Amino acid sequence: MNVLSQSALMAHGLGAAAATLFGESPSQLRAIGWAGFLDTQFMLNSLASLALATMLGAAIGYHPIMRRTVDSLTEADMPKVYVMYAFIGAIIGVTVREFGMVIGVVVFGIGGLIRFRSVTDSTRDTARLIVVTLVGLIAGVGLPHLAALATLFAFLLIWVFDLRPACRVRIENLPDGRIAECTKVYRGALEGQGCRIISERRNSTKGRLDFIIRLPSRATWDSVNRALGNLPPDVCGDIDWQID
């Protein structure tokens, strides 16, 4: 049974359970439909809730001390994941507040199923999968205005987060005894290209450098790689890239 089939079964089961628990039924849900776009007060209140959740999630995700422990691309992108999950929680909260516990329980249950049963390459992709599923469900139960608002907000978040993608640059086979000098040269070259260095690790015994960086919006990994390849041969090593 695939994830979609499991989601459908879970939605039915959770809906029935929630209806029994909270005295509601699917027919009692207020399917506002397209007229919801005219409810400017609700749209503004919902936008404020989503914005507040995003800012609070960012306050935790981008805590200054967390940068000191970044050692991988996954850790570098975790602040984005925190923000996306805060955004997901806000969507669920708005639906529960406005349209009853039945839809809230169903949305939360489907999100949990997808989070733990789907196969994605990263937690970032999982968060996006949950977002699009919630948007589809909200649209399907007759709340297109909330679905459109959530989609627009998610679109802007993804745009901002992926404007400067995180990359890992590994330089190996550096000249013996010159690791400090090589580090300075490569760091200067990366910063000269507009890259923001998140983490820097060096291994003198293996002659290896690891940088976790964010590419500038005006450049690509290819242009930065060419710049690194043009460094003096006596401080150069073998470059390997990993892009999230």
Residue pairs with C-beta under 8 A, 6 or more apart in sequence:
3 113
3 114
3 117
3 118
6 113
6 117
7 110
7 113
7 114
7 133
10 106
10 109
10 110
10 113
11 106
11 109
11 110
11 137
14 105
14 106
14 109
14 110
15 26
15 102
15 105
15 106
17 105
18 24
18 101
18 102
18 104
18 105
18 106
19 25
19 26
19 102
21 101
22 100
22 101
22 102
24 100
24 101
24 102
25 102
26 102
28 100
28 102
29 99
29 100
29 102
29 103
29 141
29 142
30 99
30 142
31 141
31 142
31 143
32 39
32 142
32 143
32 145
33 142
33 144
34 144
34 145
36 42
36 143
36 144
36 145
36 146
37 43
37 144
37 145
37 148
39 145
42 98
42 145
43 145
43 149
46 94
46 146
46 149
47 149
47 153
49 90
49 93
49 94
50 87
50 90
50 91
50 94
50 149
50 150
50 153
51 153
52 90
53 86
53 87
53 89
53 90
53 93
54 83
54 86
54 87
54 90
54 153
54 157
56 86
57 82
57 83
57 84
57 85
57 86
57 87
58 79
58 82
58 83
58 86
60 82
61 78
61 79
61 80
61 81
61 82
61 83
62 79
66 78
66 79
67 198
67 199
69 75
70 76
70 198
70 199
70 212
71 199
71 201
71 212
72 168
72 212
73 166
73 167
73 168
73 212
73 242
73 244
74 122
74 123
74 244
76 166
76 198
76 199
76 212
76 214
76 244
77 122
77 123
77 124
77 166
77 244
78 123
80 124
80 161
81 123
81 124
81 127
83 157
83 161
84 124
84 127
84 128
84 131
84 154
84 157
85 127
87 131
87 153
87 154
87 157
88 111
88 127
88 130
88 131
88 134
91 107
91 131
91 134
91 138
91 146
91 150
92 104
92 107
92 108
92 111
92 134
94 146
95 103
95 104
95 107
95 138
95 143
95 146
96 103
96 104
98 146
99 141
99 143
103 141
106 137
107 134
107 137
107 138
110 133
110 134
110 137
111 130
111 133
111 134
114 126
114 129
114 130
114 133
115 126
115 130
118 126
118 129
120 126
120 129
122 244
124 244
128 154
128 158
131 150
131 154
134 150
135 147
135 150
135 151
135 154
136 147
138 146
138 147
138 150
139 147
163 217
164 196
164 214
164 215
164 216
164 217
165 214
165 215
165 243
165 244
166 198
166 212
166 213
166 214
166 243
166 244
167 212
167 213
167 214
167 215
167 221
167 241
167 242
167 243
167 244
168 210
168 211
168 212
168 213
168 241
168 242
168 243
169 186
169 190
169 209
169 210
169 211
169 212
169 213
169 228
169 239
169 240
169 241
170 208
170 209
170 210
170 211
170 239
170 240
170 241
170 242
171 182
171 186
171 208
171 209
171 211
171 228
171 237
171 238
171 239
171 240
172 206
172 207
172 208
172 237
172 238
172 240
173 207
173 237
173 238
174 182
174 207
174 208
174 209
174 235
174 236
174 237
175 182
175 207
175 234
175 235
175 237
176 207
178 234
178 235
179 202
179 203
179 204
179 207
179 209
181 235
182 209
182 235
182 237
183 200
183 202
183 209
185 231
185 232
185 235
186 209
186 211
186 228
186 231
186 235
187 197
187 200
187 211
189 227
189 228
189 231
190 197
190 211
190 213
190 224
190 228
191 197
192 227
193 216
193 219
193 223
193 224
193 227
194 216
194 218
194 219
195 213
195 214
195 215
195 216
195 219
195 224
196 213
196 214
196 216
197 211
197 212
197 213
198 212
198 213
198 214
199 210
199 211
199 212
200 209
200 210
200 211
200 212
201 209
201 210
201 211
202 208
202 209
202 210
203 209
203 210
207 237
208 237
209 237
215 221
215 224
221 241
221 243
225 239
225 241
228 239
229 236
229 239
